[in-house]
Each structure stands twice: as C-alpha cells, then as structure tokens.
Amino acid sequence: MNIMLDLKKPKEAILHYRITTPMFLGEADAKSVDAKIFRNASYKGALRFWWRATQWGKFLSEAGGDVRTALSSLHKKEGELFGLASDGEDSRQSRVRIQTSLLPEISRIEKEYIGSEKDFGVTGIKYLLGQGADGRKYIKSRTLQVTLQFHEVNDEGKKISADDIQSIESAAIALGLFGGLGSRARKGLGSLSLQTMTPVVGEEASFTKLSEIETFIGKLDFSASAEAPLTAFSKGSDIVITNQGSDALKLLGEVGVKMSEFRKAPENKKEPRGELPMRAVFGLPHKHISERRASPLFIHVHALEGGELAVIQTLLPAQFLPGNTGTKKVDFGLIRKYLKTFENTRELRRHD
C-alpha cells in the first residue's frame, strides 16, 4: 500500500548577499556587537523600510493622489505582511518568515573586498563613521544567505497574493542594491550587496552586472511626488554610480573625503541663526538644531562580477521635517551638486 504524504514545500525565495563593508550590527549598546552573529530582526526592519520605499508610489496612485488615504492603506498592508504588534484585535502575525545563514568561510576574492585594515582609520572612513566608532566590533566580509518563507494562509484563512510576494521580493532586492544594515548604514557601512535571488516563481536572477541593476531600477515606481511624507522612490529620486574599484574601504574613503570637503566649502555656509544650515540636507542633528532627521542619501558599495565594486549613491527626497517645526525647507539640489563632484559618474536614474 502506497501512502502519499503531503510534503508540499512552502513558498520561499532565496537570496545571496555579500557584506562588502564593515557591519556594525548590535543592540542599543554599541559595545555589545557580536562580530559573528547576524540578527534577523535587523534584516526584517530594513526589509520593511525598503518595502515602504518601493510601494509608496503604487499606494498613492491607487488612492487617487490622496496622501492620507495612501498612508493608511500602506500601513494596513504592511501590518498584514510583516506583522503588527497590538494589545487589541488589530494584532497580526507576519506572513513572511526570515531565515539567515552567515557563512563563516570567505574566499581569497572576498577577502579583497575587506580592504586593508589600516585603511579603516583613514580620514574619509572616519568621517563616515562619525563619533564613538573606536574599538567597536563589526562583521567583516561574508556571504549571507537569506530565505524568505511565505505563509500562504493567515489566521483568518486569507491567502497571500502573488503581488504581495513579489512586493516583498522587490524590497529584498532594493535592500541589496541601495542599502545596508547596522549603524551608519546610510553612510555605506554594512552594505548588503545582492548577488543572486531565486524568487518564488521564476528562475534565479543575478545582480552582479550594471545592466541587471538598471533593469530592476526600470521596474520601480517613481510616479509619486518628491514631497512624500516618508522616504520613498519618487519623481525626485536620483541613483548614481559615483566611483568604482576593487577595494571597498578605499572607495568608501573616497566618498567620505568628497562629502567632508563639500560640506565644509564656503558656499555651503550656515544660514541665519535659528534656520537650517544648507548642509542640513545631508541629515540632522547639527549643533544648533534639536530635531533629528536621517540623511535622504543612501551610500551602498556593490560587488560586481570579476572582483569589481561600485559605489551606488541613491537620493530619496521626502518631507524633511514636520511642517510645525518652523524651519524652512531644505534644498535637495545641494546633494545633487555634491554627486557631481565625482568624476566618471554613471546615472542609473535621474530625477524628473
């Protein structure tokens, strides 16, 4: 007698990332970082961020341009997909389970991505690191495998749609092309460089050629206004490759020097007292401004085929500070001006 067991494999997507720059991934206490442990919660938080960034244009369009309705719908869908903590009836379990494997062995080629340890203290890198980085542990270059397992049916019996799965896969790709994890991720530290992805439906896709990255960018929704209430892809987005080479830390050091020199330039001097300085567009706080605002510029070091690396800098303009702060708007054109200080750049996407 043949007994047929239901061994249906859950729907899953498998991604392989390469950590190309030192990743400071730890708890609130920076000194508690474990250089050998990867925290799934950090990945999930970043995945949610890039999901919102890639989906905002779609939700705004479906809401007919009504920002408040779009925000409400976006928040509701995010809770359905990634979970929602609540003491009431609105609590939700995540529809996606994240499994990670941080491979301990690194090849000769991967070691080259780390760069020379002595370069870790050069001016450009120290500028991007900011204060409090001395003596901190960090995860060095590794290959990270991430498996996204999708729960097909939730507690209410509702199936997850193919569109929802694809939206999460798209967020995972965006994270691996433009972002990173850990402290100073927007400054290029902890870059997660996506190499391959096997989606739930379809063949394995590679992201180690610029043409492959451009193809993905061409599928993103940039229809939303640049005055978005959250950091997201919009008409105002710019994506630029600023420098390329074979040593991640040297490339990042070049970026740090360029940014430091640009922000110190006389023409970028402070505005009158009580107003935002021009360079505040790169992020707050500054000494005389109490508000905090993360930089709208994302620096990412991407591993390409043949041992080459490219620095991808992505500008995602949005509402800089709440309207009741009494401070004037910032000029995102200043960041575009900074990007033009690099030679031999390649625009992957130009703002409308």
One Martini backbone bead per residue (centre of mass of N, CA, C, O) as a GRO file, in nm:
protein
  352
    1MET     BB    1   0.095   0.037   0.025
    2ASN     BB    2   0.047   0.371  -0.063
    3ILE     BB    3   0.170   0.663   0.102
    4MET     BB    4   0.061   0.996   0.084
    5LEU     BB    5   0.239   1.274   0.146
    6ASP     BB    6   0.229   1.613   0.257
    7LEU     BB    7   0.523   1.784   0.112
    8LYS     BB    8   0.474   2.073   0.077
    9LYS     BB    9   0.645   2.338  -0.013
   10PRO     BB   10   0.714   2.630   0.079
   11LYS     BB   11   0.716   2.941  -0.004
   12GLU     BB   12   1.031   3.062  -0.153
   13ALA     BB   13   1.310   3.284  -0.113
   14ILE     BB   14   1.653   3.317  -0.239
   15LEU     BB   15   1.934   3.494  -0.098
   16HIS     BB   16   2.253   3.646  -0.199
   17TYR     BB   17   2.486   3.807  -0.001
   18ARG     BB   18   2.733   4.072   0.038
   19ILE     BB   19   2.955   4.186   0.267
   20THR     BB   20   3.151   4.482   0.192
   21THR     BB   21   3.123   4.624   0.475
   22PRO     BB   22   3.136   4.712   0.779
   23MET     BB   23   2.921   4.568   1.039
   24PHE     BB   24   2.719   4.738   1.284
   25LEU     BB   25   2.566   4.483   1.473
   26GLY     BB   26   2.338   4.565   1.741
   27GLU     BB   27   2.255   4.701   2.009
   28ALA     BB   28   2.216   4.982   2.181
   29ASP     BB   29   2.482   4.875   2.270
   30ALA     BB   30   2.763   4.906   2.087
   31LYS     BB   31   2.951   4.697   2.256
   32SER     BB   32   2.753   4.431   2.187
   33VAL     BB   33   2.877   4.346   1.943
   34ASP     BB   34   2.873   4.063   1.723
   35ALA     BB   35   3.094   3.940   1.475
   36LYS     BB   36   2.911   3.643   1.440
   37ILE     BB   37   2.622   3.784   1.447
   38PHE     BB   38   2.305   3.764   1.296
   39ARG     BB   39   2.015   3.976   1.280
   40ASN     BB   40   1.695   3.932   1.174
   41ALA     BB   41   1.557   4.193   1.276
   42SER     BB   42   1.726   4.387   1.105
   43TYR     BB   43   1.635   4.284   0.831
   44LYS     BB   44   1.331   4.325   0.867
   45GLY     BB   45   1.340   4.630   0.907
   46ALA     BB   46   1.466   4.690   0.627
   47LEU     BB   47   1.249   4.552   0.458
   48ARG     BB   48   1.020   4.743   0.540
   49PHE     BB   49   1.144   5.001   0.439
   50TRP     BB   50   1.173   4.908   0.131
   51TRP     BB   51   0.877   4.851   0.095
   52ARG     BB   52   0.776   5.139   0.128
   53ALA     BB   53   0.960   5.268  -0.090
   54THR     BB   54   0.839   5.082  -0.334
   55GLN     BB   55   0.506   5.129  -0.266
   56TRP     BB   56   0.408   5.426  -0.257
   57GLY     BB   57   0.325   5.486  -0.551
   58LYS     BB   58   0.097   5.276  -0.567
   59PHE     BB   59  -0.081   5.379  -0.327
   60LEU     BB   60  -0.118   5.667  -0.431
   61SER     BB   61  -0.257   5.591  -0.695
   62GLU     BB   62  -0.497   5.426  -0.567
   63ALA     BB   63  -0.577   5.705  -0.399
   64GLY     BB   64  -0.569   5.951  -0.604
   65GLY     BB   65  -0.345   6.128  -0.425
   66ASP     BB   66  -0.420   6.057  -0.133
   67VAL     BB   67  -0.218   6.061   0.133
   68ARG     BB   68  -0.383   5.958   0.376
   69THR     BB   69  -0.493   5.703   0.240
   70ALA     BB   70  -0.220   5.581   0.158
   71LEU     BB   71  -0.100   5.554   0.443
   72SER     BB   72  -0.318   5.368   0.556
   73SER     BB   73  -0.283   5.137   0.348
   74LEU     BB   74   0.015   5.086   0.392
   75HIS     BB   75   0.000   5.015   0.694
   76LYS     BB   76  -0.196   4.779   0.668
   77LYS     BB   77  -0.027   4.601   0.475
   78GLU     BB   78   0.225   4.583   0.649
   79GLY     BB   79   0.085   4.433   0.883
   80GLU     BB   80  -0.004   4.184   0.715
   81LEU     BB   81   0.294   4.097   0.624
   82PHE     BB   82   0.488   4.173   0.903
   83GLY     BB   83   0.320   4.269   1.127
   84LEU     BB   84   0.127   4.354   1.441
   85ALA     BB   85   0.146   4.522   1.729
   86SER     BB   86  -0.114   4.436   1.974
   87ASP     BB   87  -0.375   4.439   2.228
   88GLY     BB   88  -0.578   4.392   2.016
   89GLU     BB   89  -0.749   4.304   1.713
   90ASP     BB   90  -0.497   4.416   1.516
   91SER     BB   91  -0.323   4.190   1.534
   92ARG     BB   92  -0.028   4.046   1.361
   93GLN     BB   93   0.113   3.813   1.165
   94SER     BB   94   0.359   3.714   0.983
   95ARG     BB   95   0.399   3.615   0.632
   96VAL     BB   96   0.715   3.619   0.695
   97ARG     BB   97   1.003   3.417   0.706
   98ILE     BB   98   1.334   3.445   0.848
   99GLN     BB   99   1.636   3.305   0.714
  100THR     BB  100   1.981   3.274   0.822
  101SER     BB  101   2.327   3.256   0.676
  102LEU     BB  102   2.652   3.297   0.804
  103LEU     BB  103   2.926   3.255   0.639
  104PRO     BB  104   3.253   3.190   0.760
  105GLU     BB  105   3.371   3.161   0.485
  106ILE     BB  106   3.637   3.309   0.287
  107SER     BB  107   3.763   3.408   0.010
  108ARG     BB  108   4.005   3.559  -0.155
  109ILE     BB  109   3.820   3.761  -0.297
  110GLU     BB  110   3.661   3.853  -0.043
  111LYS     BB  111   3.905   3.971   0.110
  112GLU     BB  112   3.941   4.214  -0.085
  113TYR     BB  113   3.681   4.370   0.011
  114ILE     BB  114   3.789   4.469   0.287
  115GLY     BB  115   4.066   4.552   0.284
  116SER     BB  116   4.271   4.741   0.456
  117GLU     BB  117   4.290   4.785   0.790
  118LYS     BB  118   4.442   5.064   0.781
  119ASP     BB  119   4.197   5.207   0.620
  120PHE     BB  120   3.987   5.236   0.861
  121GLY     BB  121   4.139   5.527   0.961
  122VAL     BB  122   4.077   5.708   0.753
  123THR     BB  123   3.931   6.001   0.698
  124GLY     BB  124   3.679   5.913   0.534
  125ILE     BB  125   3.583   5.688   0.724
  126LYS     BB  126   3.568   5.852   0.989
  127TYR     BB  127   3.351   6.044   0.888
  128LEU     BB  128   3.126   5.825   0.838
  129LEU     BB  129   3.128   5.707   1.131
  130GLY     BB  130   3.199   5.898   1.341
  131GLN     BB  131   3.126   5.876   1.660
  132GLY     BB  132   3.211   5.591   1.858
  133ALA     BB  133   3.393   5.361   1.682
  134ASP     BB  134   3.601   5.291   1.870
  135GLY     BB  135   3.637   4.943   1.935
  136ARG     BB  136   3.438   4.818   1.751
  137LYS     BB  137   3.257   4.570   1.645
  138TYR     BB  138   3.249   4.364   1.336
  139ILE     BB  139   3.133   4.259   1.033
  140LYS     BB  140   3.269   4.106   0.790
  141SER     BB  141   3.322   3.960   0.512
  142ARG     BB  142   3.029   3.797   0.375
  143THR     BB  143   2.802   3.542   0.323
  144LEU     BB  144   2.444   3.584   0.279
  145GLN     BB  145   2.168   3.383   0.358
  146VAL     BB  146   1.825   3.428   0.247
  147THR     BB  147   1.506   3.311   0.366
  148LEU     BB  148   1.176   3.343   0.231
  149GLN     BB  149   0.887   3.254   0.404
  150PHE     BB  150   0.551   3.187   0.304
  151HIS     BB  151   0.237   3.234   0.430
  152GLU     BB  152  -0.044   3.147   0.264
  153VAL     BB  153  -0.214   3.140   0.541
  154ASN     BB  154  -0.391   3.294   0.765
  155ASP     BB  155  -0.591   3.313   1.046
  156GLU     BB  156  -0.839   3.398   0.833
  157GLY     BB  157  -0.780   3.240   0.545
  158LYS     BB  158  -0.587   3.426   0.389
  159LYS     BB  159  -0.426   3.465   0.100
  160ILE     BB  160  -0.136   3.515  -0.052
  161SER     BB  161  -0.028   3.705  -0.297
  162ALA     BB  162   0.172   3.748  -0.567
  163ASP     BB  163   0.207   4.054  -0.527
  164ASP     BB  164   0.307   4.042  -0.234
  165ILE     BB  165   0.555   3.871  -0.285
  166GLN     BB  166   0.687   4.063  -0.495
  167SER     BB  167   0.712   4.307  -0.302
  168ILE     BB  168   0.917   4.168  -0.111
  169GLU     BB  169   1.130   4.097  -0.320
  170SER     BB  170   1.182   4.390  -0.407
  171ALA     BB  171   1.283   4.483  -0.129
  172ALA     BB  172   1.526   4.284  -0.115
  173ILE     BB  173   1.666   4.407  -0.359
  174ALA     BB  174   1.690   4.702  -0.274
  175LEU     BB  175   1.864   4.644  -0.027
  176GLY     BB  176   2.096   4.502  -0.227
  177LEU     BB  177   2.149   4.796  -0.396
  178PHE     BB  178   2.111   5.055  -0.162
  179GLY     BB  179   2.185   4.911   0.114
  180GLY     BB  180   2.183   4.828   0.475
  181LEU     BB  181   2.331   4.751   0.799
  182GLY     BB  182   2.332   4.932   1.071
  183SER     BB  183   2.552   5.140   1.163
  184ARG     BB  184   2.587   5.367   0.907
  185ALA     BB  185   2.436   5.264   0.644
  186ARG     BB  186   2.397   5.541   0.482
  187LYS     BB  187   2.736   5.554   0.476
  188GLY     BB  188   2.818   5.235   0.376
  189LEU     BB  189   2.784   5.066   0.612
  190GLY     BB  190   2.677   4.746   0.576
  191SER     BB  191   2.672   4.639   0.295
  192LEU     BB  192   2.422   4.479   0.092
  193SER     BB  193   2.512   4.255  -0.171
  194LEU     BB  194   2.341   4.145  -0.430
  195GLN     BB  195   2.372   3.850  -0.632
  196THR     BB  196   2.120   3.650  -0.576
  197MET     BB  197   1.783   3.529  -0.690
  198THR     BB  198   1.520   3.304  -0.589
  199PRO     BB  199   1.213   3.295  -0.662
  200VAL     BB  200   0.909   3.165  -0.634
  201VAL     BB  201   0.888   3.267  -0.938
  202GLY     BB  202   1.132   3.143  -1.125
  203GLU     BB  203   1.445   3.232  -1.195
  204GLU     BB  204   1.750   3.302  -1.143
  205ALA     BB  205   1.895   3.611  -1.034
  206SER     BB  206   2.122   3.863  -1.123
  207PHE     BB  207   2.345   4.144  -0.953
  208THR     BB  208   2.657   4.186  -1.115
  209LYS     BB  209   2.533   4.391  -1.321
  210LEU     BB  210   2.444   4.692  -1.437
  211SER     BB  211   2.214   4.597  -1.624
  212GLU     BB  212   2.055   4.449  -1.395
  213ILE     BB  213   2.008   4.700  -1.223
  214GLU     BB  214   1.862   4.871  -1.439
  215THR     BB  215   1.623   4.682  -1.476
  216PHE     BB  216   1.509   4.715  -1.192
  217ILE     BB  217   1.476   5.023  -1.192
  218GLY     BB  218   1.269   5.019  -1.438
  219LYS     BB  219   1.037   4.883  -1.230
  220LEU     BB  220   1.002   5.121  -1.069
  221ASP     BB  221   0.813   5.359  -0.876
  222PHE     BB  222   0.821   5.727  -0.973
  223SER     BB  223   0.527   5.886  -0.948
  224ALA     BB  224   0.575   6.033  -0.704
  225SER     BB  225   0.614   6.282  -0.515
  226ALA     BB  226   0.883   6.442  -0.351
  227GLU     BB  227   0.662   6.517  -0.108
  228ALA     BB  228   0.691   6.290   0.083
  229PRO     BB  229   0.611   6.150   0.412
  230LEU     BB  230   0.832   5.946   0.308
  231THR     BB  231   1.077   5.732   0.233
  232ALA     BB  232   1.092   5.730  -0.131
  233PHE     BB  233   1.016   5.664  -0.437
  234SER     BB  234   1.043   5.924  -0.693
  235LYS     BB  235   1.071   6.193  -0.898
  236GLY     BB  236   1.335   6.287  -0.711
  237SER     BB  237   1.511   6.052  -0.786
  238ASP     BB  238   1.855   5.938  -0.743
  239ILE     BB  239   2.095   5.724  -0.932
  240VAL     BB  240   2.450   5.680  -0.859
  241ILE     BB  241   2.763   5.618  -0.993
  242THR     BB  242   3.073   5.739  -0.857
  243ASN     BB  243   3.257   5.474  -0.796
  244GLN     BB  244   3.536   5.250  -0.882
  245GLY     BB  245   3.671   4.915  -0.786
  246SER     BB  246   3.857   4.675  -0.547
  247ASP     BB  247   3.820   4.861  -0.273
  248ALA     BB  248   3.596   4.935  -0.041
  249LEU     BB  249   3.742   5.135   0.159
  250LYS     BB  250   3.858   5.325  -0.051
  251LEU     BB  251   3.591   5.409  -0.174
  252LEU     BB  252   3.465   5.515   0.092
  253GLY     BB  253   3.688   5.720   0.148
  254GLU     BB  254   3.631   5.897  -0.099
  255VAL     BB  255   3.349   5.977  -0.011
  256GLY     BB  256   3.423   6.111   0.259
  257VAL     BB  257   3.602   6.332   0.142
  258LYS     BB  258   3.398   6.463  -0.048
  259MET     BB  259   3.182   6.531   0.166
  260SER     BB  260   3.356   6.697   0.358
  261GLU     BB  261   3.448   6.914   0.153
  262PHE     BB  262   3.166   7.007   0.066
  263ARG     BB  263   3.050   7.091   0.355
  264LYS     BB  264   3.305   7.304   0.398
  265ALA     BB  265   3.231   7.491   0.200
  266PRO     BB  266   3.166   7.827   0.179
  267GLU     BB  267   2.887   7.802   0.013
  268ASN     BB  268   2.789   7.607   0.279
  269LYS     BB  269   2.692   7.793   0.479
  270LYS     BB  270   2.528   7.930   0.719
  271GLU     BB  271   2.247   8.027   0.831
  272PRO     BB  272   2.062   8.197   1.001
  273ARG     BB  273   1.966   8.206   1.301
  274GLY     BB  274   1.726   7.933   1.339
  275GLU     BB  275   1.816   7.798   1.080
  276LEU     BB  276   1.889   7.596   0.836
  277PRO     BB  277   2.145   7.465   0.711
  278MET     BB  278   2.230   7.364   0.407
  279ARG     BB  279   2.375   7.085   0.508
  280ALA     BB  280   2.120   6.948   0.647
  281VAL     BB  281   2.036   6.760   0.406
  282PHE     BB  282   2.240   6.526   0.517
  283GLY     BB  283   2.147   6.570   0.815
  284LEU     BB  284   2.043   6.510   1.148
  285PRO     BB  285   2.213   6.668   1.370
  286HIS     BB  286   2.293   6.987   1.487
  287LYS     BB  287   2.406   7.197   1.720
  288HIS     BB  288   2.144   7.418   1.660
  289ILE     BB  289   1.964   7.151   1.620
  290SER     BB  290   1.725   6.929   1.766
  291GLU     BB  291   1.650   6.774   1.540
  292ARG     BB  292   1.584   6.467   1.363
  293ARG     BB  293   1.745   6.344   1.046
  294ALA     BB  294   1.787   6.142   0.813
  295SER     BB  295   1.941   6.073   0.543
  296PRO     BB  296   1.851   6.082   0.186
  297LEU     BB  297   2.132   5.938   0.159
  298PHE     BB  298   2.253   5.641  -0.007
  299ILE     BB  299   2.525   5.425   0.065
  300HIS     BB  300   2.665   5.176  -0.169
  301VAL     BB  301   2.853   4.870  -0.188
  302HIS     BB  302   2.899   4.691  -0.490
  303ALA     BB  303   2.921   4.365  -0.612
  304LEU     BB  304   3.079   4.258  -0.889
  305GLU     BB  305   3.205   4.120  -1.137
  306GLY     BB  306   3.548   4.044  -1.119
  307GLY     BB  307   3.602   4.217  -0.837
  308GLU     BB  308   3.415   4.451  -0.856
  309LEU     BB  309   3.319   4.788  -0.752
  310ALA     BB  310   3.028   4.994  -0.655
  311VAL     BB  311   2.910   5.316  -0.593
  312ILE     BB  312   2.583   5.369  -0.467
  313GLN     BB  313   2.385   5.666  -0.494
  314THR     BB  314   2.080   5.754  -0.313
  315LEU     BB  315   1.810   5.977  -0.371
  316LEU     BB  316   1.532   6.040  -0.123
  317PRO     BB  317   1.308   6.252  -0.128
  318ALA     BB  318   1.140   6.439   0.137
  319GLN     BB  319   1.002   6.524   0.404
  320PHE     BB  320   1.211   6.657   0.636
  321LEU     BB  321   1.003   6.816   0.823
  322PRO     BB  322   0.773   6.909   1.002
  323GLY     BB  323   0.560   7.185   0.960
  324ASN     BB  324   0.588   7.274   1.291
  325THR     BB  325   0.904   7.370   1.323
  326GLY     BB  326   0.983   7.654   1.161
  327THR     BB  327   1.140   7.545   0.919
  328LYS     BB  328   1.282   7.534   0.635
  329LYS     BB  329   1.348   7.416   0.349
  330VAL     BB  330   1.536   7.209   0.168
  331ASP     BB  331   1.811   7.149  -0.069
  332PHE     BB  332   1.853   6.879  -0.280
  333GLY     BB  333   2.053   7.007  -0.486
  334LEU     BB  334   2.306   6.977  -0.307
  335ILE     BB  335   2.340   6.672  -0.349
  336ARG     BB  336   2.367   6.685  -0.656
  337LYS     BB  337   2.621   6.856  -0.645
  338TYR     BB  338   2.793   6.649  -0.498
  339LEU     BB  339   2.774   6.418  -0.713
  340LYS     BB  340   2.933   6.603  -0.932
  341THR     BB  341   3.228   6.575  -0.797
  342PHE     BB  342   3.243   6.329  -0.953
  343GLU     BB  343   3.406   6.121  -1.163
  344ASN     BB  344   3.270   5.911  -1.384
  345THR     BB  345   2.973   5.893  -1.384
  346ARG     BB  346   2.655   5.697  -1.343
  347GLU     BB  347   2.335   5.709  -1.447
  348LEU     BB  348   2.042   5.527  -1.340
  349ARG     BB  349   1.882   5.788  -1.221
  350ARG     BB  350   1.674   6.070  -1.296
  351HIS     BB  351   1.520   6.329  -1.217
  352ASP     BB  352   1.219   6.508  -1.309
   0.00000   0.00000   0.00000
